[in-house]
Amino acid sequence: MKKLVRFVSVLIITLVVVGCQNTEYTTKPNQEQNNIPDYTPSTEDVKDRNGDIENIERFDEFHQNAENGRKDSLRVVMYTTEGDPMLHDLEYNGETITSTRDTRRDTFGDGEINTTTCTSIKFIESTESTEYILEGCESIQDDIILVNLD
């Protein structure tokens, strides 16, 4: 009889623990199921791997072109800790910068494409870093493009 009571007690405790598991952070279906195209890296991309930025010269070139009224486009790729690429496309048409963020490949992100139009890029320098920020955007969103740790 004691063995039956012990077995039932362990069973109830196990069911309570399993039933209380947090399922809020389940992963999203893979990108093939959502028809999300694969990201193919380009030598023109500016890549931010958790603060290690590659091809920052290309970003500076884009910024100079925008300052001088020359059309240009650029892709900034920020990699998550897990290695998922989040794409941030910037296109300057001679007057405004169209900013498009694509987080659909981020397993734990919001999985959306957000677009806004901005007027310029501002640099904020400190002793530890330089932040590259979009200014004058139509909609409120994350306005930070890059953070370059000095």
Buried (B, 14 or more C-beta within 10 A) or exposed (E): EEEEEEEEEEEEEEEEEEEEEEEEEEEBEEBEEEEBEEBEEEEEBBBBEEEEBBBBEBBEBBBEBBEEEEEBBBBBBBBBEEEBBBBBBBBBEEEBBBBBBBBBBBEBBEBEEBEBBBEBBEEEEEEEEBBBBBEEBEEEBEBEBBBBEE
